[in-house]
Amino acid sequence: MRSRALAFVVVGMLGGMSACQPLYGGKPEKLAKPPTKKRPPEAPVVAAEIKYVEDCGAANFHDDPKKAPPKQPAIAQKLTEDGDAAIAASGKIKEPLAAANAIKDAIDKYANALRKDPYNANATLKLAIAYDMVYRKGCALAMLKRLATLEKNLNVSPDATRVIDSITDNTSLFKGYHKDAVTAAGR
């Protein structure tokens, strides 16, 4: 019986010693850090060149005023406000085609406002700005030349002068050709 007890003690000691040993061997090897590579230099960002449409088609701003329909300034004001709303909406639209359609709608509203009140300097400027938004430089400059002509008309000269001065003071208008725009407006 003693031999059995001695055998249990020996087995127990061997088992206890093996329990203190790590299950899968000694300490793990340290992993080597991979060498760091330098990032390739980033290509410089080149601003895309904007291609403006220089031609505006046939626009005649010098028709006989006696043949023009009577002015409707209230309707012209409402159409101008509708055009402003369409421009504001185009800035919030993420899809480029839908935004362009909103600007096209604004152009139609401003053009209709000028049909109702051909001497409206504010609608003329806003139409020029809308044309600039769709890169129609020729049409924008034609509208600005129209403003210079309106400034010579004594009845609308104060409004036209105020609008032209706002173009001169605001260099963010007609960014790609501001100097040409100021020249077209008569300054």
C-alpha positions in Angstrom: 0.0 0.0 0.0 2.9 2.1 0.7 4.2 1.6 -2.8 0.8 2.7 -4.2 0.9 5.8 -2.1 4.4 6.5 -3.2 3.4 6.0 -6.8 0.6 8.5 -6.4 2.9 11.1 -4.9 5.5 10.7 -7.6 2.8 10.9 -10.3 1.3 13.9 -8.6 4.6 15.7 -8.4 5.4 15.0 -12.0 1.9 16.2 -13.0 2.2 19.3 -10.8 5.6 20.2 -12.3 4.2 19.9 -15.8 1.2 22.1 -14.9 3.6 24.9 -14.1 5.2 24.7 -17.5 3.7 26.8 -20.3 1.3 24.8 -22.4 2.8 25.4 -25.8 6.4 26.0 -24.9 8.5 28.9 -23.7 8.2 32.6 -24.4 7.1 33.5 -28.0 9.6 34.9 -30.4 9.3 38.7 -31.0 8.1 39.6 -34.4 10.3 41.8 -36.5 8.8 45.1 -37.6 8.3 45.4 -41.3 10.4 48.2 -42.8 8.5 51.4 -43.3 8.4 52.7 -46.8 8.2 56.3 -47.7 4.9 57.4 -49.4 5.3 58.4 -53.0 5.0 62.1 -53.4 1.5 63.2 -54.3 0.9 64.7 -57.7 0.3 68.4 -57.5 -3.4 69.3 -57.9 -3.9 71.2 -61.2 -7.0 73.3 -61.5 -9.1 72.3 -64.4 -9.3 74.9 -67.1 -12.8 76.3 -67.5 -14.0 76.5 -71.1 -16.4 79.3 -71.6 -18.7 79.6 -74.5 -17.8 82.9 -76.1 -20.7 83.1 -78.6 -24.2 84.2 -77.5 -26.1 84.0 -80.7 -28.1 86.8 -82.2 -29.4 89.2 -79.5 -30.7 92.5 -80.5 -31.1 94.9 -77.6 -31.7 98.0 -79.7 -35.3 97.4 -81.0 -37.6 100.4 -81.3 -39.0 101.0 -77.8 -42.2 102.3 -79.3 -43.0 98.8 -80.5 -42.3 97.1 -77.2 -45.3 95.9 -75.1 -46.2 98.0 -72.1 -43.9 97.4 -69.0 -45.2 95.2 -66.3 -42.7 95.8 -63.4 -44.7 93.8 -60.8 -44.7 90.7 -62.9 -41.0 91.2 -63.7 -40.2 91.5 -60.0 -42.1 88.2 -59.3 -40.3 86.4 -62.1 -36.9 87.8 -60.8 -37.7 86.4 -57.3 -38.7 83.0 -58.9 -35.3 83.0 -60.7 -33.5 83.8 -57.4 -35.3 80.9 -55.8 -34.2 78.6 -58.6 -30.6 79.7 -58.3 -30.7 79.1 -54.5 -32.2 75.6 -55.1 -29.4 74.8 -57.6 -26.8 75.3 -54.9 -28.4 72.7 -52.7 -28.8 70.0 -55.4 -26.1 67.4 -55.4 -26.7 65.9 -58.8 -25.0 68.1 -61.5 -27.7 67.6 -64.2 -30.5 68.6 -61.9 -28.5 71.6 -60.7 -27.9 72.7 -64.3 -31.7 72.3 -65.0 -32.4 74.5 -62.0 -30.1 77.2 -63.4 -31.7 76.8 -66.8 -35.0 77.4 -65.2 -33.6 80.5 -63.5 -32.3 81.8 -66.9 -35.8 81.4 -68.3 -37.3 83.3 -65.4 -34.9 86.2 -65.7 -35.4 86.3 -69.5 -39.2 86.4 -69.0 -38.7 89.2 -66.4 -36.8 91.2 -69.0 -39.6 90.6 -71.5 -42.1 92.1 -69.0 -39.8 95.0 -68.0 -37.0 95.4 -70.6 -35.2 98.1 -68.6 -34.9 96.2 -65.3 -31.2 96.5 -64.4 -31.5 94.0 -61.5 -33.0 91.3 -63.7 -30.3 92.0 -66.3 -27.5 91.5 -63.8 -29.0 88.3 -62.5 -29.4 86.9 -66.0 -25.7 87.7 -66.6 -24.8 85.9 -63.4 -26.9 82.9 -64.3 -25.2 82.8 -67.7 -21.9 82.9 -66.0 -22.9 79.9 -63.8 -23.3 77.8 -66.9 -20.1 79.2 -68.5 -21.8 81.2 -71.2 -19.3 84.1 -71.1 -20.5 85.6 -74.4 -24.1 85.9 -73.1 -23.0 87.2 -69.7 -20.9 89.9 -71.4 -23.8 90.8 -73.7 -26.0 91.4 -70.6 -23.3 93.5 -69.0 -23.0 95.6 -72.2 -26.8 96.0 -72.0 -26.3 97.4 -68.4 -23.9 99.9 -69.8 -26.5 101.0 -72.3 -29.2 101.1 -69.6 -27.0 103.5 -67.6 -27.2 106.0 -70.4 -31.0 106.0 -70.2 -32.0 108.8 -67.8 -35.1 106.9 -66.5 -33.2 103.8 -65.3 -29.7 105.3 -64.9 -29.7 105.2 -61.0 -30.6 101.5 -60.9 -28.1 100.6 -63.6 -25.3 102.6 -62.0 -26.0 100.9 -58.6 -25.9 97.4 -60.3 -22.7 98.2 -62.3 -21.0 99.5 -59.1 -21.9 96.2 -57.4 -20.1 94.3 -60.2 -17.0 96.5 -59.8 -17.0 96.1 -56.0 -17.6 92.3 -55.9 -14.6 90.5 -57.4 -16.2 87.1 -56.9 -18.6 87.8 -59.7 -17.5 86.6 -63.1 -14.3 85.2 -61.6 -12.6 83.9 -64.7 -13.0 87.2 -66.6 -13.9 89.9 -64.0 -11.8 92.5 -65.7 -13.6 91.9 -69.0 -16.9 92.0 -67.2 -16.2 95.4 -65.6 -15.1 96.7 -69.0 -18.3 95.4 -70.7 -20.3 97.1 -68.0 -18.7 100.4 -68.9 -16.1 100.9 -66.2 
